[in-house]
C-alpha cells in the first residue's frame, strides 16, 4: 500500500465516521481555551475540566489573572501536573496579553508562541480551533497514532517532524480537524498500552497490522 493510498483511506474513514470532532476541553471564549490548553500539557482533559470552572470564576479575564499572582493561581490548579510552573506561565501569559495585545489573543502562531507557557503544540491547537488555521498539533496521542498507522516515516522521530509529514500529506482544509481525529483515536481506540484493534475501523490501512506486528487487545 502506498502512502497516498493509506492517507486516502484513513481520511475518508474519518470524514464518514467522525465528521465533526471537537476538543474535549470545556471553554466559552478564546482566553479560556488558551488557559485550558496550557493546563492540559502532560495532564488529562478530564482533570483540566474539573479544575477550570473555579479558576475561571476567580479569574474571568486576562486582566483579572494578571492582577493576581502565581501563588494565587496555584491554589486553583494544584491538582494539575506541574502546578508551580503552570501557575507562573498563566500569570506571565495573562500579563503579556494585557500589556502587549490589549487582552486579546493574537491570531498568528508566532505571536501565540511568545506567550509564556505556549509552545508550538499549544499554539497550533489554539490556532486550529479558534482560527481554523491549517496546522496539526502533535501531542503524544497524535505522534503514536501517526506512526502506528504508517502515516509518517521512522525519520519523523520528533513532534515537529511528524507535524511536517502530516501537513505535507493532509490537505489544508482538513488539517485543523485532523488533529482531533488523531488525538481522539489515540485517546479511546489506539491507546498506548492496550490498543483496541478489534474496535478500530482503520485496520485496513494500518501499517502495523499490515506488517503483522503484535497488537494487544483488551
C-alpha positions as a LaTeX table, in Angstrom:
\begin{tabular}{lrrr}
\hline
Residue & $x$ (\AA) & $y$ (\AA) & $z$ (\AA) \\
\hline
Unk1 & 0.00 & 0.00 & 0.00 \\
Unk2 & 1.37 & 3.41 & $-0.92$ \\
Unk3 & 1.45 & 6.33 & 1.48 \\
Unk4 & $-1.07$ & 8.16 & $-0.71$ \\
Unk5 & $-3.47$ & 5.18 & $-0.57$ \\
Unk6 & $-3.09$ & 4.98 & 3.21 \\
Unk7 & $-3.89$ & 8.66 & 3.68 \\
Unk8 & $-6.81$ & 8.46 & 1.28 \\
Unk9 & $-8.34$ & 5.56 & 3.18 \\
Unk10 & $-7.74$ & 6.97 & 6.66 \\
Unk11 & $-9.03$ & 10.44 & 5.85 \\
Unk12 & $-12.09$ & 9.06 & 4.05 \\
Unk13 & $-12.92$ & 6.85 & 7.05 \\
Unk14 & $-12.66$ & 9.75 & 9.47 \\
Unk15 & $-14.75$ & 12.01 & 7.24 \\
Unk16 & $-17.52$ & 9.42 & 7.19 \\
Unk17 & $-17.37$ & 8.20 & 10.78 \\
Unk18 & $-16.14$ & 11.25 & 12.72 \\
Unk19 & $-17.40$ & 14.17 & 10.63 \\
Unk20 & $-17.32$ & 16.86 & 13.33 \\
Unk21 & $-14.82$ & 16.08 & 16.10 \\
Unk22 & $-14.47$ & 18.64 & 18.86 \\
Unk23 & $-11.98$ & 19.43 & 21.57 \\
Unk24 & $-12.93$ & 17.80 & 24.87 \\
Unk25 & $-11.74$ & 20.82 & 26.82 \\
Unk26 & $-14.53$ & 23.00 & 28.23 \\
Unk27 & $-14.29$ & 26.69 & 27.35 \\
Unk28 & $-16.52$ & 29.58 & 26.35 \\
Unk29 & $-14.05$ & 32.08 & 24.90 \\
Unk30 & $-10.52$ & 32.23 & 23.43 \\
Unk31 & $-8.91$ & 33.16 & 26.75 \\
Unk32 & $-10.43$ & 30.13 & 28.46 \\
Unk33 & $-9.32$ & 27.84 & 25.65 \\
Unk34 & $-5.74$ & 29.06 & 25.89 \\
Unk35 & $-5.69$ & 28.59 & 29.66 \\
Unk36 & $-7.13$ & 25.10 & 29.31 \\
Unk37 & $-4.64$ & 24.05 & 26.65 \\
Unk38 & $-1.73$ & 25.32 & 28.74 \\
Unk39 & $-3.03$ & 23.32 & 31.70 \\
Unk40 & $-3.55$ & 20.20 & 29.58 \\
Unk41 & 0.16 & 19.68 & 28.91 \\
Unk42 & 1.04 & 16.29 & 30.40 \\
Unk43 & $-2.39$ & 16.21 & 32.02 \\
Unk44 & $-5.76$ & 14.81 & 31.01 \\
Unk45 & $-8.54$ & 16.97 & 29.61 \\
Unk46 & $-10.83$ & 15.43 & 32.20 \\
Unk47 & $-8.70$ & 16.71 & 35.07 \\
Unk48 & $-8.40$ & 20.14 & 33.44 \\
Unk49 & $-12.19$ & 20.36 & 33.10 \\
Unk50 & $-12.55$ & 19.63 & 36.81 \\
Unk51 & $-10.23$ & 22.49 & 37.74 \\
Unk52 & $-11.13$ & 25.25 & 35.31 \\
Unk53 & $-14.66$ & 26.22 & 36.46 \\
Unk54 & $-13.36$ & 27.59 & 39.77 \\
Unk55 & $-10.27$ & 29.02 & 38.09 \\
Unk56 & $-12.35$ & 30.92 & 35.51 \\
Unk57 & $-14.74$ & 32.12 & 38.19 \\
Unk58 & $-11.81$ & 33.60 & 40.10 \\
Unk59 & $-10.03$ & 34.96 & 37.04 \\
Unk60 & $-12.66$ & 35.52 & 34.34 \\
Unk61 & $-10.43$ & 37.72 & 32.17 \\
Unk62 & $-6.73$ & 38.08 & 31.39 \\
Unk63 & $-6.74$ & 41.34 & 33.36 \\
Unk64 & $-8.04$ & 39.60 & 36.48 \\
Unk65 & $-5.40$ & 36.92 & 36.17 \\
Unk66 & $-2.67$ & 39.49 & 35.55 \\
Unk67 & $-3.77$ & 41.34 & 38.70 \\
Unk68 & $-3.32$ & 38.18 & 40.74 \\
Unk69 & $-0.09$ & 36.31 & 41.43 \\
Unk70 & 1.35 & 32.89 & 40.59 \\
Unk71 & 0.71 & 31.86 & 44.20 \\
Unk72 & $-2.97$ & 32.81 & 43.95 \\
Unk73 & $-3.35$ & 30.95 & 40.65 \\
Unk74 & $-1.56$ & 27.91 & 42.09 \\
Unk75 & $-4.29$ & 27.49 & 44.70 \\
Unk76 & $-6.78$ & 26.67 & 41.94 \\
Unk77 & $-4.59$ & 24.34 & 39.87 \\
Unk78 & $-2.57$ & 22.41 & 42.42 \\
Unk79 & $-4.17$ & 19.11 & 41.37 \\
Unk80 & $-2.88$ & 19.65 & 37.83 \\
Unk81 & 0.52 & 18.28 & 36.79 \\
Unk82 & 3.40 & 20.76 & 37.30 \\
Unk83 & 1.21 & 23.34 & 39.03 \\
Unk84 & 4.05 & 25.67 & 40.07 \\
Unk85 & 5.37 & 26.12 & 36.55 \\
Unk86 & 1.90 & 26.36 & 35.05 \\
Unk87 & 0.83 & 28.99 & 37.61 \\
Unk88 & 3.86 & 31.10 & 36.68 \\
Unk89 & 3.16 & 30.62 & 32.98 \\
Unk90 & $-0.51$ & 31.54 & 33.31 \\
Unk91 & 0.39 & 34.69 & 35.20 \\
Unk92 & 3.03 & 35.60 & 32.61 \\
Unk93 & 0.69 & 34.80 & 29.74 \\
Unk94 & $-2.09$ & 36.97 & 31.16 \\
Unk95 & 0.31 & 39.82 & 31.85 \\
Unk96 & 1.64 & 39.76 & 28.30 \\
Unk97 & $-1.86$ & 39.59 & 26.84 \\
Unk98 & $-2.84$ & 42.68 & 28.79 \\
Unk99 & 0.35 & 44.65 & 28.19 \\
Unk100 & 1.06 & 43.78 & 24.57 \\
Unk101 & $-2.16$ & 42.51 & 22.99 \\
Unk102 & $-4.90$ & 44.60 & 24.62 \\
Unk103 & $-6.04$ & 41.47 & 26.50 \\
Unk104 & $-6.93$ & 39.74 & 23.21 \\
Unk105 & $-5.43$ & 36.53 & 21.89 \\
Unk106 & $-3.18$ & 37.13 & 18.89 \\
Unk107 & $-4.07$ & 35.31 & 15.68 \\
Unk108 & $-0.61$ & 34.40 & 14.47 \\
Unk109 & 1.17 & 31.28 & 15.68 \\
Unk110 & 4.36 & 33.30 & 16.03 \\
Unk111 & 2.74 & 35.75 & 18.44 \\
Unk112 & 1.00 & 32.98 & 20.34 \\
Unk113 & 4.35 & 31.31 & 20.91 \\
Unk114 & 5.69 & 34.46 & 22.50 \\
Unk115 & 3.29 & 33.94 & 25.39 \\
Unk116 & 4.71 & 32.14 & 28.45 \\
Unk117 & 3.68 & 28.50 & 28.54 \\
Unk118 & 2.78 & 28.43 & 24.84 \\
Unk119 & 4.95 & 26.17 & 22.71 \\
Unk120 & 4.43 & 25.02 & 19.16 \\
Unk121 & 1.86 & 22.36 & 20.06 \\
Unk122 & $-0.23$ & 24.69 & 22.21 \\
Unk123 & $-0.10$ & 27.45 & 19.61 \\
Unk124 & $-1.18$ & 25.03 & 16.89 \\
Unk125 & $-4.09$ & 23.73 & 18.97 \\
Unk126 & $-5.37$ & 27.23 & 19.67 \\
Unk127 & $-4.84$ & 28.46 & 16.11 \\
Unk128 & $-6.57$ & 25.45 & 14.57 \\
Unk129 & $-9.57$ & 25.54 & 16.91 \\
Unk130 & $-10.14$ & 29.29 & 17.07 \\
Unk131 & $-8.93$ & 30.43 & 13.66 \\
Unk132 & $-9.14$ & 27.23 & 11.60 \\
Unk133 & $-5.53$ & 27.65 & 10.59 \\
Unk134 & $-4.19$ & 24.73 & 8.51 \\
Unk135 & $-1.86$ & 23.29 & 11.15 \\
Unk136 & $-1.74$ & 19.98 & 13.00 \\
Unk137 & $-0.80$ & 19.97 & 16.66 \\
Unk138 & 1.19 & 16.86 & 17.56 \\
Unk139 & 0.89 & 15.56 & 21.11 \\
Unk140 & 1.71 & 12.06 & 22.37 \\
Unk141 & $-1.57$ & 10.63 & 21.03 \\
Unk142 & $-1.15$ & 12.11 & 17.55 \\
Unk143 & 2.51 & 11.06 & 17.45 \\
Unk144 & 1.67 & 7.47 & 18.41 \\
Unk145 & $-1.27$ & 7.06 & 16.03 \\
Unk146 & 0.53 & 8.65 & 13.09 \\
Unk147 & 3.43 & 6.22 & 13.50 \\
Unk148 & 1.32 & 3.13 & 14.15 \\
Unk149 & $-0.88$ & 3.77 & 11.13 \\
Unk150 & 2.17 & 4.47 & 8.99 \\
Unk151 & 1.13 & 8.00 & 8.11 \\
Unk152 & 4.67 & 9.16 & 8.82 \\
Unk153 & 8.09 & 7.61 & 8.36 \\
Unk154 & 10.51 & 6.46 & 11.04 \\
Unk155 & 12.53 & 9.59 & 10.28 \\
Unk156 & 9.70 & 11.63 & 11.80 \\
Unk157 & 11.09 & 10.97 & 15.26 \\
Unk158 & 10.06 & 14.29 & 16.82 \\
Unk159 & 6.70 & 16.06 & 17.08 \\
Unk160 & 7.93 & 18.77 & 14.72 \\
Unk161 & 8.98 & 16.27 & 12.05 \\
Unk162 & 5.75 & 14.35 & 12.49 \\
Unk163 & 3.79 & 17.56 & 12.09 \\
Unk164 & 5.66 & 18.36 & 8.88 \\
Unk165 & 4.95 & 14.97 & 7.32 \\
Unk166 & 1.28 & 15.03 & 8.29 \\
Unk167 & 0.82 & 18.53 & 6.90 \\
Unk168 & 2.59 & 17.52 & 3.69 \\
Unk169 & 0.04 & 14.76 & 3.11 \\
Unk170 & $-3.20$ & 16.18 & 4.51 \\
Unk171 & $-4.99$ & 18.89 & 2.55 \\
Unk172 & $-5.01$ & 22.31 & 4.27 \\
Unk173 & $-8.79$ & 22.34 & 4.65 \\
Unk174 & $-8.65$ & 19.13 & 6.71 \\
Unk175 & $-5.62$ & 19.79 & 8.90 \\
Unk176 & $-7.40$ & 21.54 & 11.75 \\
Unk177 & $-9.90$ & 18.71 & 12.12 \\
Unk178 & $-7.25$ & 16.02 & 11.56 \\
Unk179 & $-5.69$ & 16.92 & 14.91 \\
Unk180 & $-8.94$ & 15.99 & 16.64 \\
Unk181 & $-9.35$ & 12.83 & 14.58 \\
Unk182 & $-5.95$ & 11.53 & 15.58 \\
Unk183 & $-5.97$ & 12.64 & 19.19 \\
Unk184 & $-9.41$ & 11.14 & 19.90 \\
Unk185 & $-8.47$ & 7.93 & 18.11 \\
Unk186 & $-5.35$ & 7.69 & 20.24 \\
Unk187 & $-7.22$ & 8.52 & 23.42 \\
Unk188 & $-10.01$ & 5.94 & 23.03 \\
Unk189 & $-9.02$ & 3.31 & 20.44 \\
Unk190 & $-5.32$ & 3.26 & 19.59 \\
Unk191 & $-4.26$ & 3.59 & 23.20 \\
Unk192 & $-0.66$ & 3.34 & 24.32 \\
Unk193 & $-0.71$ & 0.05 & 26.23 \\
Unk194 & $-3.79$ & $-1.79$ & 25.04 \\
Unk195 & $-4.90$ & $-0.65$ & 21.60 \\
Unk196 & $-8.44$ & $-1.78$ & 20.84 \\
Unk197 & $-7.69$ & $-3.16$ & 17.40 \\
Unk198 & $-10.91$ & $-5.17$ & 17.15 \\
Unk199 & $-12.86$ & $-1.94$ & 17.59 \\
Unk200 & $-10.73$ & 0.05 & 15.15 \\
Unk201 & $-12.16$ & 0.99 & 11.78 \\
Unk202 & $-8.73$ & 1.80 & 10.38 \\
Unk203 & $-7.10$ & $-1.64$ & 10.44 \\
Unk204 & $-7.41$ & $-1.92$ & 6.66 \\
Unk205 & $-4.94$ & 0.94 & 6.29 \\
Unk206 & $-2.83$ & 0.36 & 9.42 \\
Unk207 & 0.81 & $-0.31$ & 8.63 \\
Unk208 & 1.38 & $-2.01$ & 11.99 \\
Unk209 & $-1.36$ & $-4.52$ & 11.20 \\
Unk210 & $-0.11$ & $-4.84$ & 7.64 \\
Unk211 & 3.33 & $-5.81$ & 8.92 \\
Unk212 & 1.87 & $-8.42$ & 11.24 \\
Unk213 & 3.24 & $-6.82$ & 14.39 \\
Unk214 & 1.80 & $-7.99$ & 17.69 \\
Unk215 & $-1.08$ & $-5.86$ & 18.94 \\
Unk216 & $-2.62$ & $-6.07$ & 22.40 \\
Unk217 & $-6.40$ & $-6.27$ & 22.63 \\
Unk218 & $-8.11$ & $-5.51$ & 25.94 \\
\hline
\end{tabular}
